[in-house]
């Protein structure tokens, strides 16, 4: 297995961990903004604005990296789907993923 594939398989890049972490961070940031607006604290509003700008930049970077490494991500998702087995929620997730791919019908039929 290549170095990049090991990085994708690590716990840090697990989608559930990423979504939970992003959700907690977004809650904290929006709470700062709400508290700053309610109490009219300019420093909290400035922190909120800078954090929102940082999040925007990070999202743009993630989109660019996702575009450049889309082949690796596609290959890894396909390998994980074969390891999960066929049936249940895994098949549904594979189906949704392949609906969004370029060769949706052919690739989904091959994965089942």
Order of alpha helices (4+ residues) and beta strands (2+ residues): alpha-alpha-alpha-alpha-alpha-alpha
